[in-house]
Amino acid sequence: NPWGTEAVATEGTLEVTTTPAGAAVTVNGRGRGNSPARVTLAPGQYEVRVVLADHFPQTRVVSLVAGATAKATFALESSKAAPTVVAATSGTLNVITATPAALWIDGVSKGRTPTTVTLAEGSHAFKLQIDGQPPHEERFDVKFNSDGKATKFFNMAQ
């Protein structure tokens, strides 16, 4: 500068990086290429959005100061990740019928009702048979209370 004074920065730099790289970058809705991206902008707040196939998009507001570099780093999570497997909760199920019946759960004999059985929470196939009657078959989604207990009353026509 011919007057000997320092030039005053009127813009700042925004650096956008993603893991994995290659995400489409938009700043305030305007496309700015793919990550990693470096954009020079006037000072202010900007909405930065990154989108990559098979990953969850992310958006963040970044403040940009004149003469400085603001970094926006995104760790993108795969949208095709394996589902989280939650350990099956087990508990006791009281199985009650108005008339004693032979009981099978998921094809395994469990004796006669009324009875208490231990099994995992979830959907199970129940088969009950009163002597001399056709079998009663039903799927039931077993959910235990906080004490790990549940009761199922089967109302079977005689």
Secondary structure, DSSP 8 states (H G I E B T S, - for coil): -TTS-------EEEEEEEESS--EEEETTEEEEESSEEEEE-SEEEEEEEE-TTB--EEEEEEE-TT-EEEEEEE--BTT---------EEEEEEEESS--EEEETTEEEEESSEEEEEESEEEEEEEE-TTS--EEEEEEE---TTSEEEEEE----
